[in-house]
């Protein structure tokens, strides 16, 4: 057996549970530094973190359904995503209600408000899988 022989199952595991979160952290850190340079309010950066966290969890659940096997931990992730679909838009509206116009305010708020739609897509993808 060759040392570099890796099954497609192992590749899926590494991509879903290691590469995807690492890429998400890297992109968040890049955007966070750009937002801090632009003088964006910390509440908006916090909201961006929540969006990255929950959208990343959503992507992991979808990829788990498509390329891996379901587990109890995946079920807990779906439960957290369902509660986030309820709370994230309201939290976003509350956090940004009195923020003045800032460079990143509309895209971050839009991402938070579209999260219930993304959860609906999760339902459609998992119902067919």
Long-range contacts (C-beta under 8 A, 24 or more apart in sequence): 12-63, 12-67, 12-68, 13-68, 15-63, 16-60, 16-63, 16-64, 16-67, 16-68, 17-60, 20-56, 20-59, 20-60, 20-63, 21-56, 21-60, 24-52, 24-56, 27-52, 28-52, 31-104, 35-103, 35-104, 38-102, 38-103, 38-104, 40-102, 40-103, 40-104, 40-105, 41-99, 41-102, 43-95, 43-96, 43-99, 44-95, 44-96, 44-99, 44-102, 44-104, 44-105, 44-108, 46-95, 47-91, 47-92, 47-95, 47-96, 47-108, 47-109, 47-112, 48-104, 48-108, 50-84, 50-88, 50-91, 50-112, 51-88, 51-108, 51-111, 51-112, 51-115, 54-80, 54-81, 54-84, 54-88, 54-115, 55-111, 55-115, 55-118, 57-81, 57-84, 58-118, 58-119, 58-122, 61-122, 61-126, 62-122, 62-125, 62-126, 65-125, 65-126, 65-129, 66-125, 66-129, 78-122, 81-119, 81-122, 82-119, 84-115, 84-119, 85-115, 85-116, 85-119, 86-116, 88-112, 88-115, 89-113, 89-115, 89-116
